[in-house]
Amino acid sequence: MPRALSPQTIDAAATLGMLVAAGRRARRWPQADLAERLGVSRQTVSKVEMGDPSVALGTVLEAAVLVGVPLFDADRSGMRTMGELAEARLALLPSRVRSTPAKVDDDF
């Protein structure tokens, strides 16, 4: 059974799909051309453009890059800064996470 996705995830996939479709059309590429550049089928490109969240994230992001959709920051400095901030945040957190053992309710 497929997992239910949040409305934010569905909206993000749909929005990114529309941006990919617009970028592809602006370049006057048919779906088959983008599919060839990505190394996927035309049907996969169609799924990307329809915002299907089952498509691999790497495929969606690569499609966006190929058609000129800016991801985070066009010159990559923003992405690098975001990465550095994420690394700094992770450095403050414990490296190993343990779930707390379930408390046994033995009170009959």
VOGU-3710 file (C-alpha; in Angstrom, 3 decimals, decimal comma):
1> mpralspqti> 0,000/0,000/0,000  1,515/3,388/-0,966  2,327/5,760/1,842  0,174/8,882/2,131  2,036/12,071/1,261  1,572/15,461/2,875  -0,151/18,218/0,910  3,132/20,174/0,945  4,957/17,300/-0,755  2,264/16,944/-3,390
11> daaatlgmlv> 2,261/20,713/-4,039  6,064/20,845/-4,271  6,177/17,964/-6,763  3,434/19,554/-8,867  5,108/22,968/-8,841  8,518/21,583/-9,762  6,883/19,528/-12,505  5,248/22,629/-13,971  8,559/24,492/-13,869  10,299/21,614/-15,678
21> aagrrarrwp> 7,548/21,542/-18,328  7,771/25,314/-18,828  11,566/25,197/-19,105  11,437/22,344/-21,601  8,875/24,151/-23,731  10,879/27,386/-23,596  13,803/25,446/-25,077  11,447/23,935/-27,659  12,448/20,417/-26,672  9,948/17,612/-27,098
31> qadlaerlgv> 9,629/15,284/-24,114  11,608/12,660/-26,043  14,634/15,000/-26,257  14,628/15,693/-22,531  14,162/11,975/-21,880  17,218/11,178/-24,004  19,327/13,762/-22,168  18,200/12,317/-18,828  18,605/8,713/-19,885  14,994/7,858/-19,051
41> srqtvskvem> 11,817/7,121/-20,984  9,464/9,765/-22,347  6,855/8,430/-19,914  9,168/9,252/-17,003  9,534/12,822/-18,259  5,753/13,009/-18,480  5,511/11,829/-14,849  8,058/14,469/-13,787  6,037/17,190/-15,496  2,786/15,924/-13,973
51> gdpsvalgtv> 4,345/16,103/-10,498  4,276/12,356/-9,844  6,109/11,967/-6,502  7,094/8,377/-7,303  9,819/9,537/-9,722  13,341/9,365/-8,286  14,417/12,648/-6,726  17,698/12,669/-8,660  15,830/12,361/-11,948  13,516/15,255/-11,087
61> leaavlvgvp> 16,371/17,507/-9,956  18,475/16,679/-13,023  15,508/17,445/-15,288  15,117/20,787/-13,532  18,804/21,619/-14,005  18,751/20,631/-17,676  15,844/22,938/-18,485  17,199/25,832/-16,426  15,055/25,733/-13,295  17,144/27,418/-10,588
71> lfdadrsgmr> 17,642/25,160/-7,584  18,355/27,104/-4,387  20,785/29,537/-6,027  21,960/29,813/-9,619  25,644/30,401/-8,793  25,773/27,572/-6,218  27,061/29,891/-3,471  23,671/29,717/-1,758  23,671/25,939/-1,996  27,176/25,785/-0,551
81> tmgelaearl> 26,126/28,079/2,298  23,048/25,954/2,977  25,255/22,851/3,014  27,671/24,463/5,440  24,798/25,454/7,732  23,394/21,926/7,621  26,815/20,459/8,457  27,210/22,865/11,382  23,750/21,968/12,676  24,475/18,238/12,363
91> allpsrvrst> 27,765/18,686/14,221  25,808/19,936/17,244  23,543/16,903/17,336  24,465/13,481/18,694  25,831/11,230/15,970  23,841/8,249/17,157  20,172/8,339/17,887  18,556/5,734/20,086  14,895/5,311/20,609  13,867/5,181/24,219
101> pakvdddf> 12,833/1,717/25,281  9,126/1,248/25,676  8,089/1,317/29,292  6,612/-1,980/30,326  3,197/-1,606/31,865  3,062/-4,529/34,275  0,466/-3,032/36,587  -2,429/-5,488/36,403
//
